[in-house]
């Protein structure tokens, strides 16, 4: 008939809990997460879209809504430049 190991007496409540946890195989210094596989690789982020491949305004340029890239638009006449404004009398 095997005898259970003798437990120390006079332990505080916290010491008693720690002893029970160690008897069950709990390691308080171990990580809560499993150890990662050393041969595993982290998933890589997808490459950032290049501005050269995708230009958001290209559709507007193709549709004639915007001038082609590099085209200089003529200056617009500002009607307020010719307006004398209210008379100051």
Biopython code that builds the backbone (N, CA, C, O; Angstrom):
import numpy as np
from Bio.PDB.StructureBuilder import StructureBuilder

atoms = [
    (1, "UNK", "N", (0.848, -1.167, 0.000)),
    (1, "UNK", "CA", (0.000, 0.000, 0.000)),
    (1, "UNK", "C", (0.895, 1.231, 0.000)),
    (1, "UNK", "O", (1.686, 1.442, 0.919)),
    (2, "UNK", "N", (0.754, 2.058, -1.069)),
    (2, "UNK", "CA", (1.595, 3.251, -1.142)),
    (2, "UNK", "C", (0.950, 4.382, -0.377)),
    (2, "UNK", "O", (-0.271, 4.539, -0.341)),
    (3, "UNK", "N", (1.789, 5.134, 0.208)),
    (3, "UNK", "CA", (1.330, 6.251, 1.026)),
    (3, "UNK", "C", (1.471, 7.546, 0.259)),
    (3, "UNK", "O", (2.471, 7.744, -0.431)),
    (4, "UNK", "N", (0.489, 8.438, 0.361)),
    (4, "UNK", "CA", (0.581, 9.754, -0.270)),
    (4, "UNK", "C", (1.682, 10.545, 0.416)),
    (4, "UNK", "O", (1.891, 10.402, 1.621)),
    (5, "UNK", "N", (2.393, 11.386, -0.346)),
    (5, "UNK", "CA", (3.450, 12.179, 0.288)),
    (5, "UNK", "C", (2.867, 13.096, 1.355)),
    (5, "UNK", "O", (1.760, 13.619, 1.230)),
    (6, "UNK", "N", (3.643, 13.265, 2.388)),
    (6, "UNK", "CA", (3.216, 14.124, 3.499)),
    (6, "UNK", "C", (3.263, 15.580, 3.068)),
    (6, "UNK", "O", (4.234, 16.038, 2.467)),
    (7, "UNK", "N", (2.197, 16.294, 3.386)),
    (7, "UNK", "CA", (2.147, 17.723, 3.075)),
    (7, "UNK", "C", (2.644, 18.487, 4.299)),
    (7, "UNK", "O", (2.387, 18.094, 5.437)),
    (8, "UNK", "N", (3.348, 19.568, 4.053)),
    (8, "UNK", "CA", (3.782, 20.380, 5.193)),
    (8, "UNK", "C", (2.574, 20.995, 5.903)),
    (8, "UNK", "O", (1.543, 21.265, 5.288)),
    (9, "UNK", "N", (2.722, 21.201, 7.167)),
    (9, "UNK", "CA", (1.639, 21.812, 7.941)),
    (9, "UNK", "C", (2.006, 23.251, 8.265)),
    (9, "UNK", "O", (3.171, 23.643, 8.203)),
    (10, "UNK", "N", (0.993, 24.025, 8.611)),
    (10, "UNK", "CA", (1.231, 25.412, 9.005)),
    (10, "UNK", "C", (1.446, 26.345, 7.819)),
    (10, "UNK", "O", (2.077, 27.393, 7.962)),
    (11, "UNK", "N", (0.931, 25.975, 6.656)),
    (11, "UNK", "CA", (1.077, 26.845, 5.480)),
    (11, "UNK", "C", (-0.022, 27.904, 5.470)),
    (11, "UNK", "O", (-1.131, 27.672, 5.949)),
    (12, "UNK", "N", (0.308, 29.068, 4.915)),
    (12, "UNK", "CA", (-0.716, 30.100, 4.757)),
    (12, "UNK", "C", (-1.640, 29.684, 3.616)),
    (12, "UNK", "O", (-1.350, 28.725, 2.900)),
    (13, "UNK", "N", (-2.732, 30.388, 3.445)),
    (13, "UNK", "CA", (-3.683, 30.070, 2.388)),
    (13, "UNK", "C", (-3.051, 30.148, 1.008)),
    (13, "UNK", "O", (-3.288, 29.286, 0.161)),
    (14, "UNK", "N", (-2.248, 31.181, 0.780)),
    (14, "UNK", "CA", (-1.598, 31.340, -0.524)),
    (14, "UNK", "C", (-0.583, 30.230, -0.753)),
    (14, "UNK", "O", (-0.501, 29.687, -1.854)),
    (15, "UNK", "N", (0.189, 29.885, 0.270)),
    (15, "UNK", "CA", (1.173, 28.809, 0.132)),
    (15, "UNK", "C", (0.486, 27.474, -0.152)),
    (15, "UNK", "O", (0.979, 26.669, -0.942)),
    (16, "UNK", "N", (-0.657, 27.249, 0.499)),
    (16, "UNK", "CA", (-1.426, 26.021, 0.280)),
    (16, "UNK", "C", (-1.915, 25.946, -1.178)),
    (16, "UNK", "O", (-1.835, 24.892, -1.809)),
    (17, "UNK", "N", (-2.419, 27.069, -1.704)),
    (17, "UNK", "CA", (-2.879, 27.105, -3.104)),
    (17, "UNK", "C", (-1.721, 26.853, -4.065)),
    (17, "UNK", "O", (-1.864, 26.111, -5.036)),
    (18, "UNK", "N", (-0.579, 27.469, -3.793)),
    (18, "UNK", "CA", (0.591, 27.281, -4.654)),
    (18, "UNK", "C", (1.042, 25.821, -4.660)),
    (18, "UNK", "O", (1.390, 25.281, -5.710)),
    (19, "UNK", "N", (1.035, 25.183, -3.489)),
    (19, "UNK", "CA", (1.438, 23.789, -3.385)),
    (19, "UNK", "C", (0.481, 22.889, -4.168)),
    (19, "UNK", "O", (0.920, 21.983, -4.878)),
    (20, "UNK", "N", (-0.817, 23.134, -4.042)),
    (20, "UNK", "CA", (-1.804, 22.333, -4.784)),
    (20, "UNK", "C", (-1.621, 22.520, -6.294)),
    (20, "UNK", "O", (-1.706, 21.561, -7.061)),
    (21, "UNK", "N", (-1.369, 23.761, -6.707)),
    (21, "UNK", "CA", (-1.187, 24.035, -8.135)),
    (21, "UNK", "C", (0.048, 23.315, -8.659)),
    (21, "UNK", "O", (0.013, 22.757, -9.756)),
    (22, "UNK", "N", (1.141, 23.318, -7.896)),
    (22, "UNK", "CA", (2.362, 22.637, -8.323)),
    (22, "UNK", "C", (2.161, 21.125, -8.381)),
    (22, "UNK", "O", (2.706, 20.450, -9.254)),
    (23, "UNK", "N", (1.368, 20.599, -7.438)),
    (23, "UNK", "CA", (1.085, 19.162, -7.450)),
    (23, "UNK", "C", (0.298, 18.768, -8.702)),
    (23, "UNK", "O", (0.450, 17.658, -9.211)),
    (24, "UNK", "N", (-0.534, 19.671, -9.190)),
    (24, "UNK", "CA", (-1.327, 19.396, -10.396)),
    (24, "UNK", "C", (-0.517, 19.625, -11.666)),
    (24, "UNK", "O", (-0.984, 19.320, -12.763)),
    (25, "UNK", "N", (0.682, 20.155, -11.525)),
    (25, "UNK", "CA", (1.528, 20.363, -12.693)),
    (25, "UNK", "C", (1.485, 21.778, -13.239)),
    (25, "UNK", "O", (1.986, 22.021, -14.337)),
    (26, "UNK", "N", (0.908, 22.711, -12.515)),
    (26, "UNK", "CA", (0.844, 24.097, -12.975)),
    (26, "UNK", "C", (2.175, 24.772, -12.716)),
    (26, "UNK", "O", (2.732, 24.675, -11.622)),
    (27, "UNK", "N", (2.683, 25.459, -13.732)),
    (27, "UNK", "CA", (3.931, 26.204, -13.600)),
    (27, "UNK", "C", (3.602, 27.682, -13.703)),
    (27, "UNK", "O", (3.258, 28.167, -14.782)),
    (28, "UNK", "N", (3.703, 28.408, -12.590)),
    (28, "UNK", "CA", (3.322, 29.823, -12.589)),
    (28, "UNK", "C", (4.287, 30.696, -13.380)),
    (28, "UNK", "O", (3.961, 31.843, -13.689)),
    (29, "UNK", "N", (5.453, 30.186, -13.712)),
    (29, "UNK", "CA", (6.401, 30.962, -14.508)),
    (29, "UNK", "C", (6.282, 30.652, -16.000)),
    (29, "UNK", "O", (6.951, 31.278, -16.822)),
    (30, "UNK", "N", (5.440, 29.695, -16.343)),
    (30, "UNK", "CA", (5.264, 29.345, -17.754)),
    (30, "UNK", "C", (4.324, 30.340, -18.417)),
    (30, "UNK", "O", (3.517, 30.994, -17.756)),
    (31, "UNK", "N", (4.444, 30.440, -19.714)),
    (31, "UNK", "CA", (3.585, 31.329, -20.488)),
    (31, "UNK", "C", (2.199, 30.726, -20.604)),
    (31, "UNK", "O", (2.044, 29.505, -20.616)),
    (32, "UNK", "N", (1.195, 31.580, -20.689)),
    (32, "UNK", "CA", (-0.172, 31.104, -20.857)),
    (32, "UNK", "C", (-0.393, 30.589, -22.272)),
    (32, "UNK", "O", (-1.290, 29.778, -22.503)),
    (33, "UNK", "N", (0.410, 31.048, -23.214)),
    (33, "UNK", "CA", (0.279, 30.618, -24.605)),
    (33, "UNK", "C", (1.274, 29.499, -24.890)),
    (33, "UNK", "O", (2.354, 29.466, -24.300)),
    (34, "UNK", "N", (0.925, 28.601, -25.771)),
    (34, "UNK", "CA", (1.878, 27.539, -26.111)),
    (34, "UNK", "C", (3.092, 28.120, -26.830)),
    (34, "UNK", "O", (3.017, 29.167, -27.472)),
    (35, "UNK", "N", (4.191, 27.423, -26.705)),
    (35, "UNK", "CA", (5.411, 27.872, -27.369)),
    (35, "UNK", "C", (5.223, 27.779, -28.881)),
    (35, "UNK", "O", (4.703, 26.777, -29.372)),
    (36, "UNK", "N", (5.636, 28.802, -29.625)),
    (36, "UNK", "CA", (5.480, 28.745, -31.084)),
    (36, "UNK", "C", (6.440, 27.723, -31.688)),
    (36, "UNK", "O", (7.505, 27.448, -31.134)),
    (37, "UNK", "N", (6.051, 27.176, -32.813)),
    (37, "UNK", "CA", (6.890, 26.240, -33.540)),
    (37, "UNK", "C", (8.111, 27.007, -34.049)),
    (37, "UNK", "O", (7.954, 28.007, -34.750)),
    (38, "UNK", "N", (9.323, 26.563, -33.711)),
    (38, "UNK", "CA", (10.506, 27.332, -34.137)),
    (38, "UNK", "C", (10.678, 27.372, -35.653)),
    (38, "UNK", "O", (11.346, 28.265, -36.172)),
    (39, "UNK", "N", (10.082, 26.416, -36.370)),
    (39, "UNK", "CA", (10.198, 26.404, -37.830)),
    (39, "UNK", "C", (9.076, 27.174, -38.511)),
    (39, "UNK", "O", (9.069, 27.314, -39.733)),
    (40, "UNK", "N", (8.132, 27.672, -37.727)),
    (40, "UNK", "CA", (6.983, 28.374, -38.313)),
    (40, "UNK", "C", (7.392, 29.784, -38.726)),
    (40, "UNK", "O", (8.274, 30.398, -38.125)),
    (41, "UNK", "N", (6.738, 30.269, -39.752)),
    (41, "UNK", "CA", (6.979, 31.633, -40.226)),
    (41, "UNK", "C", (5.728, 32.451, -39.990)),
    (41, "UNK", "O", (4.612, 31.956, -40.146)),
    (42, "UNK", "N", (5.916, 33.692, -39.618)),
    (42, "UNK", "CA", (4.778, 34.588, -39.424)),
    (42, "UNK", "C", (4.180, 34.917, -40.781)),
    (42, "UNK", "O", (4.908, 35.067, -41.762)),
    (43, "UNK", "N", (2.850, 35.030, -40.845)),
    (43, "UNK", "CA", (2.252, 35.407, -42.133)),
    (43, "UNK", "C", (2.688, 36.819, -42.499)),
    (43, "UNK", "O", (2.655, 37.730, -41.671)),
    (44, "UNK", "N", (3.088, 36.980, -43.728)),
    (44, "UNK", "CA", (3.563, 38.304, -44.139)),
    (44, "UNK", "C", (2.383, 39.178, -44.523)),
    (44, "UNK", "O", (1.340, 38.689, -44.956)),
    (45, "UNK", "N", (2.565, 40.456, -44.359)),
    (45, "UNK", "CA", (1.543, 41.415, -44.755)),
    (45, "UNK", "C", (1.497, 41.476, -46.275)),
    (45, "UNK", "O", (2.524, 41.323, -46.937)),
    (46, "UNK", "N", (0.320, 41.698, -46.825)),
    (46, "UNK", "CA", (0.264, 41.832, -48.286)),
    (46, "UNK", "C", (1.020, 43.087, -48.712)),
    (46, "UNK", "O", (1.052, 44.069, -47.971)),
    (47, "UNK", "N", (1.620, 43.064, -49.878)),
    (47, "UNK", "CA", (2.368, 44.246, -50.312)),
    (47, "UNK", "C", (1.444, 45.445, -50.484)),
    (47, "UNK", "O", (0.299, 45.313, -50.918)),
    (48, "UNK", "N", (1.960, 46.601, -50.139)),
    (48, "UNK", "CA", (1.172, 47.829, -50.277)),
    (48, "UNK", "C", (0.967, 48.128, -51.757)),
    (48, "UNK", "O", (1.872, 47.928, -52.567)),
    (49, "UNK", "N", (-0.213, 48.604, -52.102)),
    (49, "UNK", "CA", (-0.443, 48.904, -53.522)),
    (49, "UNK", "C", (0.454, 50.054, -53.977)),
    (49, "UNK", "O", (0.618, 51.050, -53.271)),
    (50, "UNK", "N", (1.013, 49.903, -55.134)),
    (50, "UNK", "CA", (1.897, 50.926, -55.678)),
    (50, "UNK", "C", (1.069, 51.981, -56.388)),
    (50, "UNK", "O", (0.103, 51.664, -57.083)),
    (51, "UNK", "N", (1.447, 53.218, -56.212)),
    (51, "UNK", "CA", (0.741, 54.302, -56.886)),
    (51, "UNK", "C", (0.980, 54.265, -58.391)),
    (51, "UNK", "O", (0.175, 54.789, -59.161)),
    (52, "UNK", "N", (2.079, 53.650, -58.811)),
    (52, "UNK", "CA", (2.353, 53.563, -60.242)),
    (52, "UNK", "C", (1.381, 52.606, -60.925)),
    (52, "UNK", "O", (1.007, 52.817, -62.079)),
    (53, "UNK", "N", (0.974, 51.563, -60.220)),
    (53, "UNK", "CA", (0.076, 50.584, -60.823)),
    (53, "UNK", "C", (-1.370, 51.049, -60.796)),
    (53, "UNK", "O", (-2.147, 50.700, -61.685)),
    (54, "UNK", "N", (-1.738, 51.819, -59.805)),
    (54, "UNK", "CA", (-3.138, 52.216, -59.652)),
    (54, "UNK", "C", (-3.208, 53.714, -59.387)),
    (54, "UNK", "O", (-2.724, 54.197, -58.364)),
    (55, "UNK", "N", (-3.800, 54.424, -60.296)),
    (55, "UNK", "CA", (-3.986, 55.863, -60.109)),
    (55, "UNK", "C", (-5.476, 56.106, -59.990)),
    (55, "UNK", "O", (-6.208, 55.840, -60.944)),
    (56, "UNK", "N", (-5.958, 56.602, -58.858)),
    (56, "UNK", "CA", (-7.395, 56.779, -58.657)),
    (56, "UNK", "C", (-8.049, 57.694, -59.683)),
    (56, "UNK", "O", (-9.233, 57.526, -59.977)),
    (57, "UNK", "N", (-7.326, 58.644, -60.230)),
    (57, "UNK", "CA", (-7.928, 59.596, -61.163)),
    (57, "UNK", "C", (-7.832, 59.148, -62.617)),
    (57, "UNK", "O", (-8.268, 59.865, -63.517)),
    (58, "UNK", "N", (-7.265, 57.973, -62.850)),
    (58, "UNK", "CA", (-7.082, 57.512, -64.230)),
    (58, "UNK", "C", (-8.412, 57.368, -64.958)),
    (58, "UNK", "O", (-8.504, 57.706, -66.138)),
    (59, "UNK", "N", (-9.445, 56.872, -64.278)),
    (59, "UNK", "CA", (-10.752, 56.721, -64.927)),
    (59, "UNK", "C", (-11.314, 58.073, -65.346)),
    (59, "UNK", "O", (-11.891, 58.201, -66.425)),
    (60, "UNK", "N", (-11.146, 59.083, -64.495)),
    (60, "UNK", "CA", (-11.646, 60.419, -64.830)),
    (60, "UNK", "C", (-10.867, 60.999, -66.010)),
    (60, "UNK", "O", (-11.442, 61.685, -66.855)),
    (61, "UNK", "N", (-9.573, 60.727, -66.070)),
    (61, "UNK", "CA", (-8.775, 61.199, -67.201)),
    (61, "UNK", "C", (-9.208, 60.501, -68.486)),
    (61, "UNK", "O", (-9.321, 61.135, -69.535)),
    (62, "UNK", "N", (-9.450, 59.190, -68.400)),
    (62, "UNK", "CA", (-9.867, 58.441, -69.591)),
    (62, "UNK", "C", (-11.234, 58.906, -70.076)),
    (62, "UNK", "O", (-11.492, 58.931, -71.280)),
    (63, "UNK", "N", (-12.105, 59.273, -69.150)),
    (63, "UNK", "CA", (-13.442, 59.724, -69.522)),
    (63, "UNK", "C", (-13.490, 61.171, -69.963)),
    (63, "UNK", "O", (-14.558, 61.656, -70.338)),
    (64, "UNK", "N", (-12.373, 61.879, -69.931)),
    (64, "UNK", "CA", (-12.345, 63.264, -70.362)),
    (64, "UNK", "C", (-12.820, 64.244, -69.306)),
    (64, "UNK", "O", (-13.011, 65.423, -69.602)),
    (65, "UNK", "N", (-13.013, 63.780, -68.079)),
    (65, "UNK", "CA", (-13.471, 64.674, -67.011)),
    (65, "UNK", "C", (-12.318, 65.485, -66.435)),
    (65, "UNK", "O", (-12.534, 66.566, -65.887)),
    (66, "UNK", "N", (-11.110, 64.981, -66.553)),
    (66, "UNK", "CA", (-9.917, 65.674, -66.080)),
    (66, "UNK", "C", (-8.913, 65.715, -67.218)),
    (66, "UNK", "O", (-8.900, 64.824, -68.068)),
    (67, "UNK", "N", (-8.062, 66.751, -67.242)),
    (67, "UNK", "CA", (-7.016, 66.760, -68.270)),
    (67, "UNK", "C", (-6.019, 65.642, -67.989)),
    (67, "UNK", "O", (-5.868, 65.213, -66.845)),
    (68, "UNK", "N", (-5.348, 65.176, -69.018)),
    (68, "UNK", "CA", (-4.347, 64.125, -68.859)),
    (68, "UNK", "C", (-3.246, 64.608, -67.926)),
    (68, "UNK", "O", (-2.973, 65.804, -67.829)),
    (69, "UNK", "N", (-2.631, 63.674, -67.255)),
    (69, "UNK", "CA", (-1.565, 64.020, -66.322)),
    (69, "UNK", "C", (-0.442, 64.708, -67.085)),
    (69, "UNK", "O", (-0.010, 64.236, -68.136)),
    (70, "UNK", "N", (0.019, 65.812, -66.552)),
    (70, "UNK", "CA", (1.075, 66.575, -67.192)),
    (70, "UNK", "C", (0.545, 67.715, -68.045)),
    (70, "UNK", "O", (1.318, 68.575, -68.467)),
    (71, "UNK", "N", (-0.757, 67.741, -68.308)),
    (71, "UNK", "CA", (-1.351, 68.811, -69.106)),
    (71, "UNK", "C", (-1.569, 70.022, -68.210)),
    (71, "UNK", "O", (-2.093, 69.905, -67.102)),
    (72, "UNK", "N", (-1.158, 71.187, -68.706)),
    (72, "UNK", "CA", (-1.363, 72.413, -67.944)),
    (72, "UNK", "C", (-2.623, 73.080, -68.468)),
    (72, "UNK", "O", (-2.733, 73.366, -69.660)),
    (73, "UNK", "N", (-3.561, 73.326, -67.583)),
    (73, "UNK", "CA", (-4.813, 73.974, -67.986)),
    (73, "UNK", "C", (-4.593, 75.477, -68.084)),
    (73, "UNK", "O", (-3.828, 76.040, -67.300)),
    (74, "UNK", "N", (-5.248, 76.135, -69.032)),
    (74, "UNK", "CA", (-5.110, 77.591, -69.127)),
    (74, "UNK", "C", (-5.732, 78.249, -67.896)),
    (74, "UNK", "O", (-6.657, 77.696, -67.302)),
    (75, "UNK", "N", (-5.233, 79.421, -67.509)),
    (75, "UNK", "CA", (-5.806, 80.086, -66.342)),
    (75, "UNK", "C", (-7.249, 80.503, -66.623)),
    (75, "UNK", "O", (-7.598, 80.893, -67.737)),
    (76, "UNK", "N", (-8.047, 80.412, -65.613)),
    (76, "UNK", "CA", (-9.448, 80.814, -65.742)),
    (76, "UNK", "C", (-9.575, 82.304, -65.455)),
    (76, "UNK", "O", (-8.879, 82.843, -64.594)),
    (77, "UNK", "N", (-10.463, 82.956, -66.178)),
    (77, "UNK", "CA", (-10.741, 84.363, -65.894)),
    (77, "UNK", "C", (-11.552, 84.427, -64.612)),
    (77, "UNK", "O", (-12.559, 83.736, -64.456)),
    (78, "UNK", "N", (-11.098, 85.259, -63.711)),
    (78, "UNK", "CA", (-11.833, 85.434, -62.457)),
    (78, "UNK", "C", (-12.759, 86.627, -62.641)),
    (78, "UNK", "O", (-12.290, 87.758, -62.768)),
    (79, "UNK", "N", (-14.059, 86.393, -62.657)),
    (79, "UNK", "CA", (-14.973, 87.515, -62.898)),
    (79, "UNK", "C", (-14.868, 88.593, -61.825)),
    (79, "UNK", "O", (-15.243, 89.740, -62.069)),
    (80, "UNK", "N", (-14.372, 88.251, -60.657)),
    (80, "UNK", "CA", (-14.263, 89.258, -59.597)),
    (80, "UNK", "C", (-13.140, 90.252, -59.871)),
    (80, "UNK", "O", (-13.142, 91.345, -59.304)),
    (81, "UNK", "N", (-12.176, 89.901, -60.727)),
    (81, "UNK", "CA", (-11.088, 90.828, -61.039)),
    (81, "UNK", "C", (-11.596, 92.038, -61.830)),
    (81, "UNK", "O", (-11.088, 93.146, -61.657)),
    (82, "UNK", "N", (-12.587, 91.836, -62.690)),
    (82, "UNK", "CA", (-13.117, 92.924, -63.523)),
    (82, "UNK", "C", (-14.230, 93.694, -62.828)),
    (82, "UNK", "O", (-14.614, 94.779, -63.264)),
    (83, "UNK", "N", (-14.736, 93.133, -61.758)),
    (83, "UNK", "CA", (-15.854, 93.768, -61.049)),
    (83, "UNK", "C", (-15.321, 94.940, -60.221)),
    (83, "UNK", "O", (-14.468, 94.742, -59.357)),
    (84, "UNK", "N", (-15.816, 96.161, -60.477)),
    (84, "UNK", "CA", (-15.330, 97.311, -59.711)),
    (84, "UNK", "C", (-15.777, 97.260, -58.250)),
    (84, "UNK", "O", (-15.205, 97.949, -57.406)),
    (85, "UNK", "N", (-16.777, 96.466, -57.949)),
    (85, "UNK", "CA", (-17.248, 96.378, -56.573)),
    (85, "UNK", "C", (-18.187, 97.512, -56.243)),
    (85, "UNK", "O", (-18.531, 98.315, -57.110)),
    (86, "UNK", "N", (-18.598, 97.580, -55.006)),
    (86, "UNK", "CA", (-19.528, 98.665, -54.637)),
    (86, "UNK", "C", (-18.820, 100.018, -54.706)),
    (86, "UNK", "O", (-17.636, 100.150, -54.393)),
    (87, "UNK", "N", (-19.575, 100.982, -55.116)),
    (87, "UNK", "CA", (-18.984, 102.328, -55.214)),
    (87, "UNK", "C", (-18.801, 102.889, -53.809)),
    (87, "UNK", "O", (-19.634, 102.699, -52.923)),
    (88, "UNK", "N", (-17.700, 103.575, -53.640)),
    (88, "UNK", "CA", (-17.412, 104.145, -52.315)),
    (88, "UNK", "C", (-17.587, 105.654, -52.407)),
    (88, "UNK", "O", (-16.627, 106.386, -52.644)),
    (89, "UNK", "N", (-18.780, 106.096, -52.224)),
    (89, "UNK", "CA", (-18.981, 107.537, -52.305)),
    (89, "UNK", "C", (-19.351, 108.129, -50.984)),
    (89, "UNK", "O", (-19.555, 109.339, -50.884)),
]
sb = StructureBuilder()
sb.init_structure("model")
sb.init_model(0)
sb.init_chain("A")
sb.init_seg("    ")
for serial, (resi, resn, name, xyz) in enumerate(atoms, 1):
    if name == "N":
        sb.init_residue(resn, " ", resi, " ")
    sb.init_atom(name, np.array(xyz, "f"), 0.0, 1.0, " ", f" {name:<3s}", serial, name[0])
structure = sb.get_structure()
